Amino acid sequence: MKVTAFNGSPRQEGNTSILIGHVFESLQKEGIETELVHVGGGKMA
């Protein structure tokens, strides 16, 4: 299983990213692959 999180915050190292990191730590301990995609701060088409 793989979990992908999309961070829409304009601050790459902000609170949202920190919280996602905490969730990912727990998932990784269970052997679940994780991926963070940062989409905040840029233009979306």
N, CA, C and O atoms as a GROMACS GRO file, in nm:
protein
  180
    1MET      N    1   0.085  -0.117   0.000
    1MET     CA    2   0.000   0.000   0.000
    1MET      C    3   0.090   0.123   0.000
    1MET      O    4   0.199   0.122   0.057
    2LYS      N    5   0.042   0.229  -0.065
    2LYS     CA    6   0.114   0.356  -0.068
    2LYS      C    7   0.015   0.468  -0.038
    2LYS      O    8  -0.097   0.469  -0.088
    3VAL      N    9   0.058   0.562   0.046
    3VAL     CA   10  -0.025   0.678   0.080
    3VAL      C   11   0.043   0.802   0.023
    3VAL      O   12   0.161   0.825   0.046
    4THR      N   13  -0.033   0.881  -0.053
    4THR     CA   14   0.017   1.006  -0.108
    4THR      C   15  -0.060   1.121  -0.045
    4THR      O   16  -0.184   1.120  -0.042
    5ALA      N   17   0.013   1.221   0.006
    5ALA     CA   18  -0.050   1.340   0.064
    5ALA      C   19  -0.018   1.459  -0.025
    5ALA      O   20   0.094   1.474  -0.073
    6PHE      N   21  -0.118   1.542  -0.048
    6PHE     CA   22  -0.101   1.663  -0.126
    6PHE      C   23  -0.108   1.782  -0.032
    6PHE      O   24  -0.210   1.806   0.032
    7ASN      N   25   0.001   1.856  -0.025
    7ASN     CA   26   0.009   1.973   0.063
    7ASN      C   27  -0.017   2.097  -0.021
    7ASN      O   28   0.063   2.131  -0.108
    8GLY      N   29  -0.128   2.164   0.006
    8GLY     CA   30  -0.166   2.283  -0.068
    8GLY      C   31  -0.123   2.413  -0.002
    8GLY      O   32  -0.154   2.521  -0.051
    9SER      N   33  -0.052   2.403   0.109
    9SER     CA   34  -0.007   2.522   0.181
    9SER      C   35   0.103   2.594   0.102
    9SER      O   36   0.189   2.528   0.044
   10PRO      N   37   0.101   2.727   0.100
   10PRO     CA   38   0.207   2.800   0.030
   10PRO      C   39   0.342   2.794   0.104
   10PRO      O   40   0.445   2.827   0.046
   11ARG      N   41   0.341   2.753   0.231
   11ARG     CA   42   0.466   2.741   0.307
   11ARG      C   43   0.509   2.595   0.310
   11ARG      O   44   0.446   2.513   0.379
   12GLN      N   45   0.614   2.562   0.237
   12GLN     CA   46   0.658   2.423   0.224
   12GLN      C   47   0.694   2.359   0.357
   12GLN      O   48   0.670   2.240   0.375
   13GLU      N   49   0.749   2.434   0.450
   13GLU     CA   50   0.789   2.379   0.579
   13GLU      C   51   0.696   2.426   0.691
   13GLU      O   52   0.738   2.436   0.806
   14GLY      N   53   0.572   2.455   0.658
   14GLY     CA   54   0.476   2.506   0.754
   14GLY      C   55   0.410   2.396   0.837
   14GLY      O   56   0.451   2.280   0.833
   15ASN      N   57   0.308   2.435   0.912
   15ASN     CA   58   0.239   2.344   1.003
   15ASN      C   59   0.177   2.224   0.932
   15ASN      O   60   0.178   2.113   0.985
   16THR      N   61   0.122   2.246   0.814
   16THR     CA   62   0.060   2.136   0.740
   16THR      C   63   0.164   2.029   0.708
   16THR      O   64   0.139   1.910   0.726
   17SER      N   65   0.280   2.071   0.662
   17SER     CA   66   0.388   1.978   0.630
   17SER      C   67   0.435   1.903   0.755
   17SER      O   68   0.462   1.783   0.748
   18ILE      N   69   0.444   1.972   0.866
   18ILE     CA   70   0.487   1.910   0.991
   18ILE      C   71   0.387   1.802   1.033
   18ILE      O   72   0.426   1.692   1.072
   19LEU      N   73   0.258   1.833   1.025
   19LEU     CA   74   0.155   1.736   1.063
   19LEU      C   75   0.154   1.616   0.970
   19LEU      O   76   0.137   1.502   1.015
   20ILE      N   77   0.170   1.639   0.841
   20ILE     CA   78   0.178   1.528   0.746
   20ILE      C   79   0.297   1.439   0.781
   20ILE      O   80   0.288   1.317   0.773
   21GLY      N   81   0.407   1.502   0.819
   21GLY     CA   82   0.526   1.426   0.858
   21GLY      C   83   0.500   1.334   0.977
   21GLY      O   84   0.548   1.221   0.979
   22HIS      N   85   0.424   1.382   1.074
   22HIS     CA   86   0.390   1.299   1.190
   22HIS      C   87   0.304   1.179   1.150
   22HIS      O   88   0.325   1.067   1.198
   23VAL      N   89   0.209   1.204   1.062
   23VAL     CA   90   0.124   1.094   1.013
   23VAL      C   91   0.209   0.994   0.935
   23VAL      O   92   0.194   0.873   0.951
   24PHE      N   93   0.299   1.044   0.850
   24PHE     CA   94   0.384   0.957   0.771
   24PHE      C   95   0.474   0.871   0.858
   24PHE      O   96   0.499   0.755   0.825
   25GLU      N   97   0.523   0.924   0.969
   25GLU     CA   98   0.607   0.846   1.060
   25GLU      C   99   0.533   0.722   1.108
   25GLU      O  100   0.588   0.612   1.110
   26SER      N  101   0.408   0.741   1.147
   26SER     CA  102   0.327   0.629   1.195
   26SER      C  103   0.302   0.528   1.084
   26SER      O  104   0.309   0.407   1.106
   27LEU      N  105   0.272   0.577   0.966
   27LEU     CA  106   0.246   0.487   0.852
   27LEU      C  107   0.370   0.408   0.816
   27LEU      O  108   0.362   0.288   0.789
   28GLN      N  109   0.486   0.473   0.814
   28GLN     CA  110   0.610   0.407   0.777
   28GLN      C  111   0.649   0.300   0.879
   28GLN      O  112   0.707   0.198   0.842
   29LYS      N  113   0.617   0.322   1.006
   29LYS     CA  114   0.643   0.220   1.109
   29LYS      C  115   0.563   0.094   1.083
   29LYS      O  116   0.602  -0.016   1.124
   30GLU      N  117   0.450   0.109   1.014
   30GLU     CA  118   0.365  -0.006   0.980
   30GLU      C  119   0.401  -0.065   0.844
   30GLU      O  120   0.334  -0.156   0.795
   31GLY      N  121   0.508  -0.013   0.783
   31GLY     CA  122   0.554  -0.065   0.654
   31GLY      C  123   0.482  -0.009   0.534
   31GLY      O  124   0.489  -0.066   0.425
   32ILE      N  125   0.413   0.102   0.552
   32ILE     CA  126   0.337   0.163   0.442
   32ILE      C  127   0.425   0.270   0.376
   32ILE      O  128   0.482   0.356   0.443
   33GLU      N  129   0.434   0.262   0.245
   33GLU     CA  130   0.511   0.359   0.167
   33GLU      C  131   0.436   0.492   0.162
   33GLU      O  132   0.314   0.494   0.152
   34THR      N  133   0.511   0.604   0.169
   34THR     CA  134   0.448   0.736   0.168
   34THR      C  135   0.514   0.826   0.064
   34THR      O  136   0.629   0.807   0.027
   35GLU      N  137   0.436   0.924   0.020
   35GLU     CA  138   0.486   1.023  -0.075
   35GLU      C  139   0.416   1.156  -0.044
   35GLU      O  140   0.294   1.161  -0.027
   36LEU      N  141   0.495   1.264  -0.039
   36LEU     CA  142   0.440   1.397  -0.018
   36LEU      C  143   0.454   1.477  -0.147
   36LEU      O  144   0.563   1.488  -0.202
   37VAL      N  145   0.343   1.533  -0.193
   37VAL     CA  146   0.343   1.618  -0.312
   37VAL      C  147   0.305   1.757  -0.267
   37VAL      O  148   0.196   1.779  -0.216
   38HIS      N  149   0.396   1.852  -0.287
   38HIS     CA  150   0.371   1.991  -0.247
   38HIS      C  151   0.320   2.068  -0.369
   38HIS      O  152   0.391   2.082  -0.468
   39VAL      N  153   0.197   2.117  -0.362
   39VAL     CA  154   0.138   2.190  -0.474
   39VAL      C  155   0.107   2.335  -0.438
   39VAL      O  156   0.059   2.410  -0.523
   40GLY      N  157   0.133   2.375  -0.316
   40GLY     CA  158   0.103   2.512  -0.274
   40GLY      C  159   0.206   2.611  -0.322
   40GLY      O  160   0.322   2.577  -0.342
   41GLY      N  161   0.162   2.734  -0.342
   41GLY     CA  162   0.251   2.841  -0.379
   41GLY      C  163   0.276   2.855  -0.528
   41GLY      O  164   0.342   2.951  -0.570
   42GLY      N  165   0.228   2.765  -0.606
   42GLY     CA  166   0.250   2.772  -0.751
   42GLY      C  167   0.118   2.793  -0.822
   42GLY      O  168   0.010   2.785  -0.762
   43LYS      N  169   0.128   2.820  -0.951
   43LYS     CA  170   0.008   2.837  -1.032
   43LYS      C  171  -0.044   2.702  -1.076
   43LYS      O  172   0.033   2.616  -1.119
   44MET      N  173  -0.174   2.684  -1.066
   44MET     CA  174  -0.239   2.561  -1.110
   44MET      C  175  -0.314   2.590  -1.238
   44MET      O  176  -0.385   2.690  -1.248
   45ALA      N  177  -0.300   2.505  -1.336
   45ALA     CA  178  -0.369   2.524  -1.463
   45ALA      C  179  -0.505   2.462  -1.460
   45ALA      O  180  -0.578   2.468  -1.559
   0.00000   0.00000   0.00000
